[in-house]
Structures are given as structure tokens and as C-alpha cells.
Amino acid sequence: MVDQIRLEGRPLKILPIRNKKPCLKGGYAVASADPDQIREMFSRCPGADVGVACGEANDFDVLDVDPRHNGDKWLAENLHRIPQTRIHKTAGGGAHFLFRYASGLRNSSIAPGVDIKTTGGLIRWHPANGHEVHDVPIVPWPEWLLELARKPTAPAFREGGDGPHFFSATSTSDGWMIPNVLWFKLKAATPGASDHDRYRMRGLLRTVVQKPEGGQNNALNWSAYHFREWIEAGTISRDAAQQLLLEAARWSGYVERDGIDDTVATICSGLGA
């Protein structure tokens, strides 16, 4: 029975996961370092993997390289630029590079098969399953990689080539789009929202719609997590937020790939209890 995972002499905030997703209501937010709480959570999820919260919760971020989505090509080109830091080999043949938590990052993809995992994200703790660990001190992000991680993800849809189904909500030169129907549903669900808040919500939905395969689960969970701000403020109802995120997941192909039940579970995990 799992009761604690330690790193650098301190207990980590962990939670039970299956298929890289939290088993319990509350998602990422239920992660705990308390042994009694951990035992109770894992007793409710027999056979679950150990999930570890990334970002501020445990003072480290993760560079997740997945060769199944061509992350190995990026790594081969950049490995010489990455400083020595703690590395976990993953079950899929990839690697988790651990770096000291840096504010201002978001869960995102910087290349095919290369994801950033920070606050609101989690990883499977592969050392708990006996996978190889390069056990050296965790170091800060190198500046070149930090700069790359903080850049906005390139848009997947541009004005002029994608037909009438997409709409540039800002009418500015960036040309980033979400489906018309999704924009209209967002406006209908937030009659009292300011333009600023509505554009921020649109940005979260756009992240889900445009996320390439390989980072969609994180994008959907992260976007749902940040909708809590407006739910708690009464700007949008939880049900409306869930339906908007589900619609965005349909457009991205997530629902077709993972199924409706897994999609809803990921959204609910991000939205919390």
C-alpha cells in the first residue's frame, strides 16, 4: 500500500491515477503528502498508479518527451543543450526531465511529442514501478528552454484557408480561431462576462481545439482547471463550462479517440468537485 513518495528528503503531493488520469473526484486538487490521506485514497483505487502533481505543489516542472509522437527526434537534436538534471525513464520508452518550478509556465506542447507539465498537470511516477532513474539534483530550467516553453503555442487555424466554420474572435492580426458554434455558445453562456474574461475563456477553449494529439489530455485538464475561476465567481455555471469544454474536445478529435466517458472524466477532474 502506498503511503508516501519522497524526493529530496521531503514527501511529495501524490494521488492515485489510471491511464494517466485521476481516479477520484477533485482531480489534481486532491493530491496530498499526508500518509493517512494517501493510504485512504489508494484504498479506494486498488491497483492504481502513483500520480504526482507538477508545478508549484511539489516545486518541480517536467519536460515530457514521448517517442511515440516523435519526441525522440527533438531530443536527439537538443539533448546536448539540456543540463544534467533528474530524469525518469517512462513506460513508453520516453523520459521525464525534472526541472525546478518556474512561474509563468503553462501546460503546453513545445514540439511534437514534447510537453511541458507544470501547475495543474501531473505525471505518472515511473520510479514506483521500477523504471530507471538518473538520480542527480534537480536544476533550474535552462534559459533557452524556458524561453521556448513560455512562447504561445502556434495556431492551428488561420483566416483564409479553413472555410466558414471558424471565427477569429478578436479580429486582430493573430488570426487564431475557434469554431463559430463554440464562440456563440460561449457568449450565450456568459451574458454578464466582461470582454476580457470572455476572451480568456475563449483562449482556453482554443487550447483544447488546437492541441495536437499527444498533449490533448493535459490541455483539456488544464483548461478545465482554469475555468474554476469563473465558476467560483458566478460568471459561468459549472454545467455550461463542462459542455463548452466537451464541445471543444469533440472538435479536437479527443472524444473520437478516447471516448465520451474518458473525456468527461478528464474535464470533471480539472473542474474539481
Steps between C-alpha positions, in 0.01 A plus 500: 500500500637842402531742791764749384741588220804705592728715290794704626414386852145637494164331439330574169135578439367194321169343392378175343467500120396261224588552135674821607176641643397554865279225644317719748271802483694821543774394261833671538376692805477187721877435484637469853825432686320377812556122549153438643329683214716322244417156643131587501507619138686196371275263697212641294691443175661154526769440241528869408827657388668773699436845356709797611384861475731720293583867538469705815348215706826302500749765386585340167386511139543224243621486142315193370656341192290232328663312209161364395423851374847577359635659818818297457586699186481827690703352786774374268540853364497673840636257759844666495335826613310351794687519834546203731185462708284221642350278227239225525474245221136440407305187415457622142874522442515875557630716781390752761759773555436669837581870537451738789155662495490826303205739514336613180498161329188322383426141407577503131685335214822648359547242224333176383539255786656758734276640774543736795326391820464750781233618747170331413680206336621169631728213407505130568780436750686237299764428769218344706476234228873434489588709195850642472585830672790732425533607862672840505384830653212683332627817335326815370373514144769612254417844364462387138248232599316732739462754221370231266255371763357849557424563135134468400414185309486563126142523370361205309239698304551818300259732326462445129552124477265318731155581367203658676500276809765703682486847647776740604351619827737791550506634143868577549802404295564178691225322307453231767164333477247281675190353333217748449253283688730481801548877512124560483438244776764667717335840458157354577632330815667815635253788457652699788867439417739777407664486157833436674369196688320367196816525288696318771242220503513491121878457529455193720252346257736579213777314682281189505383533138846555356707268719684238293456134591740408779425799719121508488437341838715757680351785299143396581570446871699824528232704322225354721706577810521868405125526434456469878579870535182602314288224648586615851434862401158407358596614149418160352328191639695180550267313262547762229879491540494120477289507183727759335811297581332184371410677175861619463619143562271376223651747254853396596429131439553416868153349546535285189839373620441448875122465519236712672546350848874565516451849357240593761718351776794718392281811494346425839845438646608847392179670611521334842222385728 
